[in-house]
Amino acid sequence: MLDIAEELHRWVEQRRDFAVATVVAVGGSAPRRPGAALAVDSDGTAIGSVSGGCVEGAVYELCRQALQDGETVLERFGYSDEDAFAVGLTCGGIIDILVTPVRAGDPDRPVLGSALAAAATGEAAALARIVGGPAELRGRALLVRPDGSYEGGFGAHPELDRTVAGEAGAFLDAGRTGTLEIGEQGSRCGAPLTVLVESSVPPPRMIVFGAIDFASALVRMGKFLGFHVTVCDARPVFATATRFPDADEIVVEWPHTYLERTEVDARTVLCVLTHDAKFDVPLLRLALRLPVAYVGAMGSRRTHLDRNDRLREVGITELELARLRSPIGLDLGARTPEETALSIASEIVADRRGGSGVSLTGAHTPIHHDATSAAARRIGSVA
């Protein structure tokens, strides 16, 4: 539900009653990932999506029903070979959806409101909700902050709250959404539990080095993909707000100096478009040793070979060089700045999701990948 936090936060501030349906788990070629949500208010207004259209109508009615009876339900949708017109996923996948009413006076409304406020304002937070277990616990929520503090609770046993808070904190550190499987001993409530943890973190960073015309198109593409985009160039005449109106930040500084002092993480992508050795070499020497998601550098194949030789001369190893995406982007035959930006963005997405970059036509690979997801964690017992 945190993927539509901005709109839902407004509903909370307006004191609206609503129900929210959240994708809990997926199987096969499902179109939306865990955490995707659709919400319906008491007037029938709907926002968000859980399936890209396949089961929206049925989920809408489940939300309306939840608003009426106040019951939290877990529903599974799949494909029926016997009846192709039955409500289900035409792609052949399976999704489990949790439908939760959020009404005035509901015990979890305050913690859900806090989670939505945090996500809407860009604060890091993790929302943990019980999606499988005793009916009286289903939908109960716990909000976890980056410092380990938490708000709300499941109403079962304080040790369960502490256990889930610790595990949700690990999800938050990784910026990951997924489920926890807690065994009967660990749950302290006499039954195993399944807990959905949704992480809301600030947008990942894209840092574009080199204030050239190709960079302007890449900035727009980065914003479209949800990145916080910084443009960095040592030349003040080129690194201007007029040339890069869509950038979140423009820095006039030597690229490697800026990279030394700025904050990066495992989701950060670095795009080096300067293709000038005096900028590239000191910058890439640092970048290839940082724990970032992607490092790409623009240039011809001849430039690439020369740059690699220069990097070896300053101590970059073959293993470190193997991280470098150069020439940057996928082979789309791109020529214009916009086409080149699409090529680079496509490589970033493929790298993030574990895609091959080949045409889906005639391929026998999954349509949807998620290289960063892991299987549900299982907790058997708590000492």
N, C-alpha and C positions, 0 to 999 in steps of 0.2 A: 504493500500500500504506500510505501514511501516514494514510489516512482511518480505518484500524483499528489505529493505532499503539499505543494503550493496551493492547489485548488482546494484540497481537503482542509488545510489550515484555515482558509477563508471561511469554509462552511462551519468550522468549529467556532471561529470568532463571531460568526453571524448566528450562533446558537441553533444551527439546523440539526435536525435528526437525520441520520443516514445509515445505510448499510454498505459495507465494503466487502467485495469478493476478491480474494488474493490467491494467485497460483502458488501452490505449496510444493508440488512435485510434478515432474514431466517424464514421459517415456516416449521413445521413438522420435518422430519428426514433428514435435509440437512447436507451434509458431512463437510462443512467448515463454520466457524463462521464469523460474520461481521469483516471487516478489511483484510480478506484474499484477495490476489491480484494476477493477471496475467498481465504481461507487454510484449509488442511487440515493437521492434524498427523498424526503417525504412528499415532495411535489412531483416526483417522477423524473427529475433531471438526472441524466447519467453522464459520467465522465470516465475516461480511461478505457482499457481494453484488456481482456484476458486471453483472447484467442485469435485476434485479427478478424473476427466476424463469424467464425463457425458456430460458437455456442453462446454468443452475446445475449441473444433473446432469452434463452433458458436461464442464464445467470442473472439477467435483469429481473426475471420473475422471482428467482430465489432471494434476491435482495429485497424485493418488495414484501415477500413473505416474512423475511427476517425482521423487517421493520414492524410488521404487524404483531408477530408472536414473540419477538425478543429472543428467539432461539438461534444459537450458533450451530451451523451444520457444515459437514465436510462432504463434498460431492465429487464423484469421479465421472469424467466424460472421456469416451473413446470412440472408436469406429465400429459400426455394426455391419458385417458382411451380409447378414440376413435382410437388413432393411437399410438401404442406402439413403433413405430420406429421414431416418431417425436423427434426433439431435445428437451430434457428435462431431469429431474432427475429420474433415475430408482428407487430411494429410495422412491419416492412419496412426497418429500419435495418441497418447493418453495424458490427460492432465487431472490432477487433484486440486480442487478449489475449496478454500475455507471462506464461508460467508458469515460475517460478524455484524450484528447490529451495533450502532454507536449512537445511543439515544441519551437524552438528558436523564441523569440519575443512574445510568448504567455504571457499575463499579469500575470498569476499565476505561471509561471515557477520559478521565483526567490524564492517565498515563499515555493513552493514544494521542491526546491533544498535545502533550509535551513532546512526543516523538515527532508529530507532524510539524510542530513549531521549529524544532531543531533542524529537521530536514529541509524545511522551506527556507530557512535562513542560512543554509550552507554549513551548519555545524555537524561535526561527526557524532554519530549516535548509532546504536544497534537496538532494534526492537525485536524481542523474543516473545513468541506466542505459542501456546500449546495447541497443536493441531490434531494430535492423536492421543487418546487416553480416556479417562473417565469423563463422562458427559459434563459433569459439573465444573471441570477444569478447562474444558475446551474453549479456546479463545482468550483465556486469561493472559495478561501481558506484563512484560518487564522491560523497562527502558534502561540501557546501559550506556554510560558516558566513557570517553577515552581514558579518564583517570581511574576507572574501575568502580566508581559510584553508580548506584542504580536506584530507580524509582519504580514503585508498583510492586507487584508480587503475584504469586500463583495461588496463595491461600492454602497451600498444602503443608509445607514444612520449611522453616527458614533455611535449612541446609540445601534444599532444592533450589531456592532462589540464589543462594551463593554459588552453587555449582553452575547453574545456567549463566549467571552473570560472568563468571570466569571464562566459560566457553564462548559466550557471545563476544566478550572482549577480544578473544583471539580472532573471531570472524571479522570484527571491526578493524583490527590491526591490518588484516589482509584485504579489507574492502570487499568482503565476500558475503553473498547471500546463500543460504542452504539450510539443511535440517540436521538436528541432533537426535540421535536415538538413545534414550536413557532407559536402562534396564530397571527392573522392579526394585532392586536394592537401592540403586542410585536415586530413584524418583522419590523414595520415602512416602509414597502414597498408596502402596500396595498393588501397583500396576505399572507396566512400562509406559513410557511417554515418547511422543514425537514432538519436537519443538522446532518451529520455523524461526530462523534468525535472519532478519533483513538489516543490511548495513547501509547507512547513508553516510557518504564521505564527500568532501569537497571534490569538484571535478578534477580529473587528471590533468597534468600539465603537458602542453606542447610548447617546446622552445624552438623557434625558428631563427637560425643564425644566418645573417646575410639579408639585407634589406633590398632585394632585387624584385623585379616585376613578378617572377615566379613565386616569390614569398607572399606577395599580396593575395594571390589566388589560393595558396596553401593556408593562409590565415583564415580565409573565409570557409574553406573546407574543414579546417580544424574546429572552428566554432560550430559548424553544422553537426559535427560528430560529438559535440559536448565537451571539448577541451577548453581549459583556461589557457589562452594563447599569448605567449610573450615573443616579441621580435627583438633581437639583439644585433647591433652592428656598431662598429667603432667609428663610423662616419656619420656625423650629425646631419649632414646635408641630405642623406638618404633615409635615416631612421627618424621619420616624422609622423605625427598623427594624421597629417593630410594624406600621406601615402598609404597609411595603414589604419583607416578609421575603424576597422572591425577588431583590431587587436585589443586585448585586455590590458596590455602593458607594453611599453616601448622603452628599451634600454640602450643608451649610447655608451658603449664600453667595449673594450677588447673582449671577444667572445670567451676565451679561456679564463680571463679574470672574473667575468660575471659568473661563469659556471662554477668556479671555485667557491664563490660566496653564496650562491643561491641554493634553495632547498629542492631536492629531487627525491623521488621514491621509485618503487618498483612498477608504478603505472606511468611514469614520465616518458615521453618520446622526444628525442632530440633530432632535429632535421638540419643538417649542415648544408647550406646552399651557397656558401661563399666561394667555393672552388678556387681558392687562392691559398697557396702553401703557407704563407706567413700567418694566415688565420687558421687554416685547417689543421695543420700538424700539432700545434700546442693544444688546440681545442680537442681534437680526437684522441690525443695522448691521454688526456684526462677523461674524456667521455667514455672510452672503451673500458675503463676500470671502475666505472660507477655502476651501482645496482639499478639501472634503469631498464625500461621495457624494450626500447628500440633506439638504435643509433643508425641513421642513414646519411649518406653524403652524396651530393650532386657532382656530376662531372662525366666526361667521356671515359671510355675504357682506357684510353691512353693516360688520362689524368688519374684514373683509379690505380693503374699499375705504378705510376710515378709516386703517387701519394703513399701507397703501401710500402714502397722502398724507403721513403722518408720516415715513415712511422717505425719501420724495423730499425732504422738507424738511431732512433731515440728510445729504443728499448721495448717497443710493443712486440709481444709474442705472437706466434701463429694462432694460438688459442684465442687471444684477445682480438686479433684481426678477423677471426671467423665471425665475430659478433657484428661486424660492420656490414650494413646493407649498402653496397655501392657497385655499380651506379644505382642510385636510389630509385625505388618504385618498381612496379610490375610492368611487364612488357605489354603495353596497350597500343603501341605505335604512337604515343602521345607527342604532340608538337607544340600546341599552344600552352600558355601558363595554366589555363584551367584544366586542360587535359592532363598536363603533368601533375597538377595538384591531385587530380583524381587517381592517377597512377600511384602516387606516394601514399595517399590515404588508403587505397586498396591494399597496399602492402602492409600498412600498419594494422588494418582490420584483420587481414589474413594471419599476420603474426600473432595478434592478440587471441584470435579464436582458433588457431590451429588449422586454418584453411590451406589448401594447396595452391590456390591461385589459378587453377586450370578451369576451363569452361565446364559448367555443369552438364551441358549437352553431351550425352554419350558417356559421362563419367559414372563410376559406380562408388562414389564417395558420399558420405552423409551431407545433406544440404546444410544442416545446422551443426556447428561445432562450438565447443566451449572449452578452450585449452586451460582456462584457469579454474574450472570447477573441479570439485573432488567429491568422492562418495560421501554419503552421510556419515558423520562421526558417531561412534557408539561408545557409550559410557556404561559400563556394567555395574559398578558399585562405587560408593564413596566411603573412604575410611572414616 
